[in-house]
Amino acid sequence: MSLEWEQVIVDSADPVALGRWWAEALGWTVVNDAPDEYEIRPAPDRLPGLLFTTVPESKTVKNRLHLDFRPDDQEAEVARLLALGARHADVGDPEGNEFCVLGARRS
């Protein structure tokens, strides 16, 4: 038996807007742009992806799951993401979902 990681589901008020934001932030490809399900992947045939879906309620508490990213230049990447519309949560996307932009790996 094998198990393949297909995607992470992200609940959102506006899946298209949030999906576009993450596609721009990550440089990923849009593979489905339906109004109620917006999916992005690193490349059309690469997994896992992020699937943004519509939910009626707004975010009210801290995420139970969050993403960590390790850029080459943390300060520059945080500035770039903030310019795209991210907010300090420490860092959160436009709908307030927290994620981390980590510093350089220690040797």
C-alpha positions in Angstrom: 0.0 0.0 0.0 1.3 3.5 -0.8 0.1 6.9 0.3 0.7 10.0 -1.7 0.3 13.5 -0.2 -2.0 15.3 -2.6 -2.5 18.7 -1.0 -3.2 20.9 2.0 -6.7 22.4 2.3 -6.9 26.1 3.2 -10.3 27.3 4.4 -10.9 30.9 3.2 -13.5 33.6 2.7 -12.2 34.3 -0.8 -10.4 31.2 -2.3 -9.5 33.0 -5.5 -7.9 36.0 -3.9 -6.1 34.0 -1.3 -5.0 31.4 -3.8 -3.7 34.1 -6.1 -1.8 35.6 -3.2 -0.1 32.3 -2.3 0.6 31.6 -6.0 2.5 34.9 -6.3 4.2 34.5 -2.9 5.5 31.0 -3.8 5.9 31.3 -7.5 3.5 28.3 -8.0 1.2 27.4 -10.9 -2.6 27.6 -10.8 -4.1 24.2 -11.7 -7.7 24.9 -10.8 -9.3 28.4 -10.7 -13.0 27.6 -9.9 -14.6 30.3 -7.7 -15.1 27.9 -4.8 -11.9 25.7 -5.2 -8.6 27.3 -6.2 -5.6 25.0 -6.4 -1.9 25.8 -6.8 1.1 23.5 -7.2 4.8 23.9 -7.5 4.3 22.7 -11.1 1.3 21.3 -12.9 2.4 17.7 -12.3 4.1 18.2 -8.9 2.5 17.5 -5.5 1.6 18.4 -2.9 -0.5 21.4 -3.7 -2.5 24.0 -1.8 -6.3 23.9 -2.3 -8.2 27.0 -1.2 -11.9 26.4 -0.4 -14.8 28.6 0.7 -16.1 28.4 4.3 -18.8 30.7 5.7 -17.1 31.5 9.0 -14.1 33.8 9.4 -10.8 32.8 11.1 -11.1 33.5 14.8 -8.3 31.6 16.5 -4.7 30.5 15.8 -4.2 27.9 13.1 -3.9 24.3 14.2 -1.5 23.9 11.3 0.9 26.4 9.8 3.6 26.4 7.1 7.3 27.1 7.6 9.5 28.5 4.9 13.3 28.9 4.8 14.4 31.6 2.3 17.9 32.5 1.4 17.4 36.0 2.9 14.8 36.1 5.6 14.7 39.9 5.9 14.2 40.4 2.2 11.6 37.7 2.0 9.6 39.1 4.9 9.7 42.5 3.2 8.5 41.0 -0.1 5.7 39.1 1.5 4.5 42.2 3.4 4.6 44.2 0.2 2.3 41.5 -1.3 -0.2 42.1 1.5 1.0 39.7 4.3 0.5 40.9 7.9 2.7 40.3 10.9 1.1 37.6 13.0 4.3 36.9 13.4 3.6 36.7 9.6 0.2 35.9 8.3 -1.4 35.8 4.8 -4.1 38.4 3.9 -6.8 36.3 5.7 -4.7 36.1 8.9 -3.4 32.5 8.5 -0.1 32.3 10.3 3.1 31.0 8.7 6.8 31.3 9.6 9.7 32.7 7.5 12.7 31.1 9.2 16.2 32.4 9.4 19.3 30.7 7.9 20.0 27.1 8.8 22.7 26.8 11.5 25.6 24.6 10.5 
